[in-house]
């Protein structure tokens, strides 16, 4: 689930106040370690002082992780309530991150970043391929020549298998039940998400939609946007993606 992308941002606005509780089990430090590993494998290590753009930053957990490691970080997200949580967390930790309310398909920043990251299947929320192409072009425009874009996507297999259908484990800080329905012709997954508010138990239902893109489509879109030397990995592994991989990471150099 990924905040702040083009499409309907309201579902994230409605869950912003308990989003971090929902994501409490996510190992953000491990995510940052893996991104750093991929960058190093591409001969562009993420070192203190580099400028890093965190796309669809949400409540800023990944942005703050890299800021704590000495990077100069800017976080972009479309959801103002999510960014309010990110600002609060940055203040509490004494970290300086520039959070901007921007749409992935409609932003322009100077070409001053060495790295851009976009995690937790955020690009899947761009349901129109034209928006995704524009987002890639925007990111390329923000990167210096030779800079890296690292992102992950849910695969066609993941959405077709309706892996979003799940419910909260016993003792989870937020109770939820999600049911996904996949439309093969459009490659759209519609997920009905039911939550119970952590403090009040009040029920809340929101709908999320993701589109499945093939690896080949994404390679073409990236190439058209000016990226080269595009590498792919099965999530959190060093091997190439397999047919049954449910999440794939891309590493692309700005040409």
C-alpha positions as CSV (number, residue, x, y, z in Angstrom):
1,X,0.0,0.0,0.0
2,X,1.6,3.3,-1.1
3,X,0.6,6.8,-0.2
4,X,0.5,9.9,-2.2
5,X,0.3,8.8,-5.8
6,X,-1.9,10.0,-8.7
7,X,-5.4,8.8,-8.4
8,X,-7.6,9.1,-5.4
9,X,-5.5,10.4,-2.4
10,X,-8.6,10.5,-0.1
11,X,-8.2,6.9,1.1
12,X,-4.8,7.7,2.5
13,X,-6.1,11.0,4.0
14,X,-8.7,9.0,5.9
15,X,-6.2,6.6,7.4
16,X,-3.3,8.9,7.9
17,X,-3.8,9.2,11.7
18,X,-3.3,5.5,12.2
19,X,-1.2,4.6,9.1
20,X,2.0,4.2,11.2
21,X,0.2,1.8,13.6
22,X,-1.0,-0.2,10.6
23,X,2.6,-0.4,9.3
24,X,4.2,-1.0,12.7
25,X,5.7,-4.4,11.6
26,X,7.3,-3.1,8.4
27,X,11.2,-3.2,8.7
28,X,12.0,0.2,7.2
29,X,15.6,-0.1,8.2
30,X,15.9,-3.4,6.2
31,X,14.2,-1.6,3.2
32,X,16.9,1.1,3.4
33,X,19.6,-1.5,3.7
34,X,18.3,-3.3,0.6
35,X,18.0,-0.1,-1.4
36,X,21.6,0.8,-0.4
37,X,22.8,-2.7,-1.5
38,X,21.1,-2.2,-4.9
39,X,22.8,1.2,-5.3
40,X,26.1,-0.3,-4.4
41,X,25.7,-3.1,-6.9
42,X,25.1,-0.4,-9.5
43,X,28.4,1.3,-8.5
44,X,26.6,4.3,-7.0
45,X,26.8,3.8,-3.2
46,X,24.4,5.9,-1.1
47,X,26.8,7.9,1.1
48,X,26.3,10.6,3.7
49,X,25.6,14.0,2.1
50,X,24.0,12.7,-1.2
51,X,20.8,14.2,-2.2
52,X,17.9,11.7,-2.2
53,X,14.3,12.1,-3.4
54,X,11.8,9.9,-1.7
55,X,8.7,9.6,-3.9
56,X,5.3,8.8,-2.4
57,X,6.9,9.3,0.9
58,X,3.7,9.0,2.9
59,X,4.4,9.5,6.6
60,X,8.1,9.8,5.8
61,X,9.4,6.6,7.4
62,X,11.8,5.8,4.5
63,X,12.8,9.4,4.1
64,X,13.6,9.7,7.8
65,X,15.6,6.5,7.7
66,X,17.9,7.9,5.0
67,X,18.1,11.3,6.7
68,X,19.3,9.5,9.8
69,X,22.0,8.0,7.7
70,X,23.3,11.4,6.7
71,X,21.5,11.9,3.3
72,X,20.0,15.2,2.3
73,X,16.4,14.1,1.7
74,X,13.3,15.6,0.0
75,X,10.1,13.7,0.3
76,X,7.1,14.0,-2.1
77,X,3.6,12.9,-1.5
78,X,0.1,13.9,-2.7
79,X,-1.6,13.4,0.6
80,X,-1.4,16.5,2.9
81,X,-2.6,14.6,6.0
82,X,0.1,11.9,5.5
83,X,2.8,14.7,5.1
84,X,1.5,16.3,8.3
85,X,2.4,13.0,10.1
86,X,5.8,13.0,8.3
87,X,6.5,16.6,9.5
88,X,5.5,15.6,13.1
89,X,7.9,12.6,13.1
90,X,10.8,14.6,11.6
91,X,10.4,17.2,14.4
92,X,10.2,14.5,17.1
93,X,13.4,12.9,15.8
94,X,15.3,16.2,15.2
95,X,15.8,15.4,11.5
96,X,15.7,17.9,8.7
97,X,13.7,16.6,5.7
98,X,12.0,18.8,3.1
99,X,8.5,17.4,2.6
100,X,6.6,18.7,-0.4
101,X,2.9,18.1,-1.4
102,X,3.3,17.0,-5.0
103,X,1.6,14.5,-7.5
104,X,4.0,12.0,-9.1
105,X,2.6,12.7,-12.5
106,X,2.7,16.5,-12.1
107,X,5.9,17.8,-10.4
108,X,9.0,19.5,-11.5
109,X,12.2,19.8,-9.5
110,X,15.7,20.9,-10.5
111,X,18.1,18.1,-11.7
112,X,20.0,18.1,-8.4
113,X,19.3,14.6,-6.9
114,X,21.7,11.7,-7.1
115,X,19.1,9.2,-6.1
116,X,15.3,8.8,-6.3
117,X,13.4,6.0,-4.5
118,X,9.8,5.0,-4.7
119,X,8.8,2.0,-2.5
120,X,5.9,-0.2,-1.5
121,X,4.4,-0.5,-5.0
122,X,3.5,3.2,-5.3
123,X,3.8,3.3,-9.0
124,X,1.1,0.6,-9.2
125,X,-1.3,3.2,-8.1
126,X,-0.9,5.1,-11.4
127,X,-3.7,3.4,-13.3
128,X,-3.1,5.1,-16.6
129,X,0.1,4.3,-18.4
130,X,0.3,7.9,-19.6
131,X,0.5,9.1,-16.0
132,X,3.2,6.5,-15.3
133,X,5.2,7.6,-18.3
134,X,4.9,11.2,-17.1
135,X,6.0,10.3,-13.6
136,X,9.1,8.6,-15.0
137,X,9.9,11.7,-17.1
138,X,9.4,13.9,-14.0
139,X,11.8,11.8,-12.0
140,X,14.4,11.8,-14.8
141,X,14.2,15.5,-14.8
142,X,15.0,15.7,-11.1
143,X,18.1,13.4,-11.3
144,X,21.6,14.4,-12.3
145,X,23.1,12.5,-15.2
146,X,24.0,9.0,-14.0
147,X,21.7,9.3,-11.0
148,X,19.7,6.2,-9.9
149,X,16.0,5.5,-9.7
150,X,15.2,2.5,-7.5
151,X,11.6,1.4,-7.1
152,X,9.5,-1.7,-6.5
153,X,6.2,-2.8,-8.1
154,X,3.6,-5.5,-7.4
155,X,3.7,-7.9,-10.4
156,X,1.0,-9.2,-12.6
157,X,1.2,-12.4,-10.7
158,X,0.7,-10.7,-7.3
159,X,-2.4,-8.8,-8.4
160,X,-3.9,-11.7,-10.4
161,X,-3.5,-14.0,-7.4
162,X,-5.3,-11.4,-5.3
163,X,-2.6,-11.3,-2.7
164,X,-4.2,-8.2,-1.2
165,X,-7.0,-10.3,0.2
166,X,-5.9,-10.6,3.8
167,X,-6.9,-9.8,7.4
168,X,-5.1,-8.6,10.4
169,X,-3.3,-11.2,12.6
170,X,-4.4,-11.5,16.3
171,X,-3.1,-8.7,18.4
172,X,-2.4,-6.3,15.5
173,X,-2.5,-2.7,16.5
174,X,-5.1,-2.0,13.8
175,X,-7.8,-4.5,12.9
176,X,-8.5,-4.8,9.2
177,X,-9.9,-7.1,6.5
178,X,-9.1,-6.5,2.8
179,X,-10.8,-8.2,-0.2
180,X,-9.3,-7.7,-3.7
181,X,-10.9,-8.4,-7.1
182,X,-8.7,-8.5,-10.2
183,X,-9.9,-7.5,-13.6
184,X,-7.7,-9.4,-16.1
185,X,-8.6,-7.4,-19.2
186,X,-7.7,-4.1,-17.6
187,X,-5.1,-5.5,-15.2
188,X,-6.7,-3.5,-12.4
189,X,-7.0,-4.8,-8.8
190,X,-9.7,-3.2,-6.7
191,X,-9.2,-3.7,-3.0
192,X,-12.0,-3.0,-0.5
193,X,-10.3,-2.2,2.8
194,X,-12.2,-2.4,6.0
195,X,-10.5,-1.0,9.2
196,X,-11.5,-0.5,12.8
197,X,-10.2,2.7,14.2
198,X,-7.5,1.8,16.9
199,X,-8.9,4.2,19.6
200,X,-12.7,4.1,19.0
201,X,-13.3,0.8,17.1
202,X,-15.3,2.8,14.6
203,X,-15.5,1.0,11.2
204,X,-14.0,2.6,8.2
205,X,-14.0,1.3,4.6
206,X,-11.9,2.7,1.7
207,X,-11.2,1.4,-1.8
208,X,-7.7,1.2,-3.4
209,X,-6.9,0.4,-7.0
210,X,-3.7,-0.8,-8.5
211,X,-2.6,-1.6,-12.0
212,X,-0.3,-4.5,-13.0
213,X,2.5,-3.6,-15.4
214,X,4.7,-6.1,-17.0
215,X,8.5,-5.9,-16.7
216,X,8.8,-5.3,-20.4
217,X,6.3,-2.4,-20.3
218,X,8.2,-0.8,-17.5
219,X,11.5,-1.2,-19.2
220,X,10.1,0.5,-22.3
221,X,8.5,3.4,-20.3
222,X,11.8,3.9,-18.4
223,X,13.8,3.9,-21.7
224,X,11.4,6.4,-23.2
225,X,11.9,8.7,-20.2
226,X,15.7,8.7,-20.6
227,X,16.8,5.9,-18.3
228,X,19.4,3.2,-19.3
229,X,21.1,0.2,-17.8
230,X,17.9,-1.1,-16.3
231,X,18.3,-4.0,-13.9
232,X,15.6,-6.0,-12.1
233,X,15.6,-8.1,-9.0
234,X,13.2,-10.3,-7.1
235,X,12.3,-8.3,-4.0
236,X,14.9,-8.5,-1.2
237,X,17.0,-11.0,-3.2
238,X,20.0,-10.8,-5.5
239,X,18.5,-13.0,-8.2
240,X,16.5,-12.1,-11.3
241,X,12.7,-12.0,-11.1
242,X,10.9,-15.3,-11.6
243,X,7.4,-16.0,-13.1
244,X,6.0,-16.3,-9.6
245,X,7.7,-13.3,-8.1
246,X,5.1,-11.1,-6.4
247,X,7.3,-8.0,-6.1
248,X,10.1,-6.8,-8.3
249,X,12.7,-4.0,-7.8
250,X,14.0,-1.9,-10.6
251,X,17.3,0.0,-10.7
252,X,17.6,2.5,-13.6
253,X,20.4,5.0,-14.4
254,X,19.5,8.5,-15.6
255,X,21.0,8.8,-19.1
